């Protein structure tokens, strides 16, 4: 089996390391966009920018150059993993549009400008691809270190789900199959927005009761939007819904949670984002989540408050007051 990762950020590198650990005949390749960075990684056998404390396996091939070189001779049992942020997904899917292999992406969120989820981008630019998403509650550092993790392989194609399970399922990484790609992708996108809200809550020292309320009502918002978009409600009780929401909202490694913490301290959005050094997808997808909810008539008050906060229309404590000042209602979806 040949597994090719396109994108050498933290998550792509971590999964490439994990894939190299598994037994069996396999070739694992990591494509680095910048040739200088690729040379440095080959020489030092480490991704100094994203995972500086974790050595790269000797079996991991570090490549650079045109993507067309990667796709030459691609076979049906090969697997391509697009490991870039949402901003790079469309271009890479176009480059992979004619491969006979299974293709999956790791990014979570909505595409800027179009408001499309990853599978909707794929349907638009590479409809013939057998493709899907690898998602779930996971921090790159822990996966690369071999700590126990569970993920979801989501695709309408059984061959893609099977390829992802074969590529990554092992003693430290469990991979569950799911055919509800809409639900899995909605969960992966919305949880980032809700993590900003939870970080804000913790940054303002509102207490554990408030955090539990935010996560629970946030899950309701996520489910509402997902069902309106055609997802199965039960998907949101799984790894890509509840699981990823809890991890991203409470984990200290969460970039989206950190944005909320920094905003609570009084930093501007620009200052908060610049201090991270990495992409926090929730900052970029919050408005799109809100817009799609409005278009469908779906009520998402926590998301609306986060958008108002990011747009500078509300101060941190005022956002809390808006949410707590809402009238009483039933708990049902």
Secondary structure, DSSP 4 states (H G I P E B T S, - for coil): -EEEEE--SHHHHHHHHHHHHS-SS-EEEEE-SSHHHHHHHHHHSEETTTEEEEEPPTTPEEE-S-HHHHHTT--TT-EEEE-S-GGGHHHHHHHHTT-SSEEEE---SB-TTT--BHHHHHHHH-TT-EEEEEESS--HHHHHTT--EEEEEE-S-HHHHHHHHHHH-SSSEEEEEES-HHHHHHHHHHHHHHHHHHHHHHHTT--HHHHHHHHHHHHHHHHHHHHHTT--GGGGGSIIIIIHHHHHHH-TT-HHHHHHHHHHTT--HHHHHHHH-S--HHHHHHHHHHHHHHHHT---HHHHHHHHHHTTSS-HHHHHHHHHTSPP--S--
